Amino acid sequence: TLRKPISQSSMADWASKNLNMHKQGIFRRRISISNMLSWNGGSIKKPMLITSNRTIKKEACEMFKLVQSYMGDRQTRMDRNHVALVTVTKCWSVQGLRDELYIQLIRQTTDNTCYRSLAWGWELMAISLAFFSPSPKFQSYLEGYIYRHLDSDENIAQRIKELVDLKNKKNSKSRKKRKQNTEDEGLPISTYAKYCYRKLQKVAVTGGKKGLRKPTVEEITHARNAIVTPSLFGSSLEEIMLRQQDMYPGNKLPWVQTQLSQQVLALGGEQTEGIFRIPGDIDEVNALKLQVDQWRIPSSLSDPNIPASLLKLWYRELEEPVIPQQFYKECISNYENPDAAVAVVQLLPELNRLVLCYLIHFLQIFAQPSNVGRTKMDVNNLAMVMAPNCLRCQSDDPRVIFENTRKEMSFLRMLIVHLDTSFIEGLV
């Protein structure tokens, strides 16, 4: 569920306490908050946010130029992919720069009279959210800003027209004018805002890109494409099935689920000690995720822990868990009753039932005594590592979470031991 974002008055209060107020003119007068947070065609001489870190003070001014370059408001020799890569890498490497980038993007997408520049600013925000989240104290502010743009296309077009008319009156005799463009070049702003809003909710919980390898151009391109073409990770089961309809029209199960499961088995996962418990190399998992999102499974895989880790991630990141939220109470109420636990499965929507039965059938292979001897992953261990990927406790109370975790594990254990999944063999 989406939290209600902070009000505009709260956002103004936050800005007054955290903005590093700039000055201008020979009398060095302070710029108002509204001007500080409106599109600027020039450069900045100090960060937008208050900081005592010298590195951030220097990098913030350079980063503002990169933001302008990506949005087409400053000339550069680099193409936009590399501008985005340099920008994202700076913030991914230096945590203190992340809020600074987001506040700069808020500024440059406010009262911007060029629609193309505005759209590219929102695009850079969407790309950035694929790699890192804002700090907890800045999240509510960013969330409030994005929320105001969820259904704002008509207002934006009207605002651009008003600003252009006002500027034309003031600068009617000026030779140099910024290119005015109110036509829709690319996606509506609300499309970017809706994507950013959902992405912010997820990245605030799961965190951004992990691993030691820096972001790549391929990941930048993938993050941009995900705005229009949803990823196979983090989407709903229905969206995933809709996406694969053209390529695999006869499939009853998500391609990503069956392919990764088969890869784990093909690489001898059922004979690998600690499978599903020992994580695969995070950078290798990231690289595989990128390829799977392009409907490719590389032939160079050798470690079963890599597809196993990615498979767990796919289940965990589903927009709604495999066992939908409305069945959660019934699951934890029947964690000791085999018949009742199996009965819950029969009540699930057809797609969820098939996906869950495929997973249980897959885990039953690992639960066979001949495999447990090699993997050291008996039915209890399998239930322990997989339950959090199938069921989600909504409570914030640590005691409830702790108590329910035990019940979730026990429920999944009941399914692995007692659910008849023979009908799933051969199903794709």
N, C-alpha and C positions, 0 to 999 in steps of 0.2 A: 504494500500500500504506500502511496506517495504522501509524505508529510506535507502539512500546509506550510508554505514558505513564509519567511518573515515579511512584515508589512513594509510599505515604502518609507514610512516614518522611521521604522527601526533601521532600515537600510541607510537613511540619511544620517541617523545617529551614529551608526557604525562608521560611516565614511568620515564624519567630523572627528572621530577619535583616532582613526588609523591612517588617513591620508597624509602624505608628506606635502603640505601645502606649498605650491610653487609661487614664485614672485615674478613680476614683469615690469618693464618700463624703467625709466631713469630714477623714479622714486621708489622702485622695488616694492610695489604694492602687491599684496597677496591676491592670488587668483581665487575667485569664488569656487565653491564645491561644484556647482553646475558646470562651470567652464573647465574645471579640472577633469570632469567626467564627460566632456564633449569632444568630438573628433578634432584632432590637431594635425595640421599639415606640416608643422615644423618638427624640430627635434626637442628632446627634453634634456635638461642638464643635471637632474637628480632623479632618484626613483620615485614612483608614484606612492609607494607605501613607506612608512617610517621604518628605518633600519639603521643599525650601527655597524653592520658588516661592510667592510671596505670593498671586498670582492663583489658583493651584491650591488653596492652603489655604482661600481664601474660597469658591471655586466648589464645592469638594468637599462642603462642609456643605450648600450649597443643593441640590446634586445628590442628596444622600441623601434630602432631602425629596421630590424629584421621583420617585425610585425608590419611596418609600413611597406616594406619590400614585398612581402607575401600578398598584401592587399592591393598591390599595384599603385600605391601612393608615393613610392620612392623608387628611383631607377636602380637596377642592380644587374650585374653580369651573370649571377647565379639563376638557374631556373627555379620555379616555385617549389618543386620537390626538395631541392637541396636547401632552400631557405627554411622550409618547414623542418627538415632534418636537423639543421644547425640549431634552430630554436628549441625544438623538442629535446635534443640531446643535452643542451645547456641546463634545462629545467629538470630533466630526468637525473642528471648527475648532481646538480646542486639544489637541494630541497628548498632552500630559502628563496629561490627565483620563481617558484611555481605560482604563488599568489600574485606576485608582481606581473607575471605574464597574463594571468586571468584578468587583473584589474586594467592592464593596458588594452586587452581585447574588449573589455566592457567600454572603455573610453572611446576606442576607435570605431565601435559599432553603435555609438550613441550620436544622434544628429548628424549622421554621415549622409551627404547628399548624392553620393554615387552608389547606385544599387549594386553594381558589380563588386566594388570595393567592400561594401557592407556584407555581401554574401560570402566573399572570400575571408573576411574576418570571422564570421560565424563558422566557416569551414575549418579554419585553423583552430578554433576553440574545440570543435568536435574531434579533430585529429589529436589534439593535446590530451583530451579526456580519455583517449585510448591508452595513454602511457602513464599518466599520473593524476592523482586527485589533488584538489586544493587542501589546505590545512583545515582541521576541524573548525577553527574559529572563522575561517573565510567561507566555508561551504554554504552556510545559510545565506550569506550575501549573494554569492554567485547563483544559488538556487532561486532566490527571489528575482534576480535580474532575468534569468532564463524563463522563469514562470510567466513573467509579464509579456513575453513574446510568443507564447504558445498559440495564440489566435490573434496575431497583431498585423497581418498582411495589409489590410485596408488602412489601418492607422499609420503604418510605416509609409505607404505610398502617399497618403495625404500629408504626412509630416515632411517628407522629402520635397513635395511640391511647395509647401509653405516656406521651407528654408531656402529653396532655390529662388522663389519669387522675392523673398526678403533680400537675399544676397544680390540679385540682379538690380534691385532698386538702389542698394548701397553702392554697388560697383558698376553702374551703368556705363561709366566712362573708362573703366579700367581695361587695360589691354590684356593683362594676364588673367585668365579664368580657368578654374579647375573644370575638367570635363564633367558636365552634368549628364546623368544617365538615370532616368526613372523607370526605364523599361525592365521587365523581368529578364535578367540574364542568369539563367540557371534556375535553381530551386527556390521556392517561396521561403522566406525567412522562418516561417512557422515550422517547416520541415526540419530545418537545422535545429531549431529550438526544441522540438519534441524529441529529436534524437539525443541532443545534449542533455536534456532533462532526465531521460531514462539512463543514459550513460553515467551521469553524475551519481544517480542513486546507486548504481552497481559498483562503480569504482570507489565510492566512499566506503563501501563494505568490504569489497574483495581486494582493494589496493590496485595499483597499476602494474605495469610491466615489471616482472621479476627476472633475476638472473644477472650475470656479469657482462654479457655482451651488450654493447650500446645499440640504440635503435638503428634500423637500416632503412634504406630507400624503399625496399619492398614492403616493410611494415608501415611506412608512411602511406604508400599507395593503397595498401590494404585497409588502413584506417579511414582513408578518404572514401573508398568504394563502399565501405560498410554503412555510410550515411544513407545511401540509396538501396544497396543490396545488403539486407541484414546478414550478419554472420551466422554460421551454423552453431555458434556458441553464444549462449545468453538469449536465444530466441525461444519462442514457445514451440511445442511439438507440432502444433497445427501449421505454424509458419514454415517450419523445416520441411514438413511433408509437402506443402504447397510449392516450395522452392525446388524440390527434387522431382516434381511431377513431369517436367519436360524431359529430364535426363533418364529418370527411372520410373516411368509411369506405372509399372506393374508392382512396384515395391509396396509392401504393407508396413514395413519398418523403416526408420530413418537410416539412410545410407551410412551416415557417420557412425552410428551405433554398431551396425553389423560389421563394417569394415575394420574399425579399431578392435572390436572383439576378436575377429578372425586373425588380425595381425598378432595379437597377444598369444594366441594358440599356435600360429604358424612359426613364431620365434621360440616356442618351447616354454611359454609362460607357466603352464601347468606343472612344469618340472623345475621352476626357478625359485630358490629360497627367498622368502619375504615378498613375493609378488603382491602388489597392491599396498603393501606396507612400506617397502623401500621405494622412495620416489626416484623417478628417472632424472637425468641431468636437465635442469630447468631450461637451459638455453636450447638443448636438443628438443625438449617438449615444445618450446615456443616456435622453433623452426618447423616442427611437424604440424603444429596447429595452423600455421600460415599456409602450408601445402594442402591440408585437409579442407580448409576453407575455400580452396580453389579446386576441390573435387579430385585431389591427387593423393595417392599413397606412394611415397618413394620406395624404390626397391633396395635402397642402401641400408635400411634399418637392420640392426643386429641385436639390440638390447630390448627385451620384452617389457622392461620397466617403463620405457618411453611411451609406447602406445597405451600401456596400462594406466599411467599417470594422466595422459590426455583423456582417456575414457572416463576416469573418475571426475576430471574437470568438466567434461561435457555434461555428465549427469548433474553435477553440483551447480553449474551455471544456468541450467534451464530456467526460463522465466518463471514457470510454475513447476514445482517438483513432480517427479514421475507419479507419486501418490499425491493427488491434489489436496489443497489445504482443508477442504470441507470433510475429508475422510480421516484427518489427523487424529481427532479425539477417539474415533472408533478403533483406530490402529493401536493406540497406546492403552485402550481399555481392554483389548483382547490379546495382549502380549504373551499370555500364558495359555491361551486356548487355541489349539491347532485348527479345529473346525471353524471357529469364528474368524480366525485370521485369514484362512483360505476364502471364507465367504466374503470378506471385505474386498478381496481382489476381483471377485465376480461382479461387484457393484460398480467398479471403476468404468469410466468412459472407454469405449472399445480401443482407441489408440493407446491410451495410458495402460490398459490391461495387457495389450500385446507387448508394449515396450517393457513393462515390468516383468512379464513372464519370460521374455527373451533374456533379461538380466539374470533372473533367478535360475533359468536353465543353464546359463553361462557359469554362474557361481557353483551350481551343483556339480559341474565338471571338476572344479578345484576342490570340492568337498569330498570327493572320492578318496577312500583310505590310501590307495596306491599313490595318489598325488600329494596328499597331506604329509606323507613321510618325507617327501623331497622339499615341499614348499614351507613346511612348518606353519601353514596357515589352515587351521581346522575351521569348522563351521562357526565357532565363536569369534575367531579372529576375522573371518570374512565378513560376518555380520557387523563387527565393530568398525571396520574401515569403510563399509558400504552404506550403513544406515544413515549417516549424515548427508549422503548424496541423494537419498530417496525421500527422506522426511525432514520437514523444517519446523522446529518449534518457534512459535511466534512470541513467546513470553520473554520479558526482559529480566525476570526474577532469576538470579543465579541458582537458587534452590530448586525452582521448577525445571530449569534447563538441565541441571544435574540429574534430577530424578527421572525426567523424561528420556534422557540419553540412554539410560539403562533399559527402559521400556521399548525404545525404538530399536535397540540392538536385539532385544529378545523377540520382538515382532518379526524382524527380518530373518532371524534364526529359524523361527517357526516356518516361514515360507520356504527357506532353503531345504529344510528337512521334510516338510509335508506337502508342498504344492506340486501337483502333477503338471509338468510342463512338456510332456512327451509330444504334444501336438505342435510344438514350436519348431521341432527339428525340420530343417530344410526350408523354413520360412525366411524370406528376405524382405 
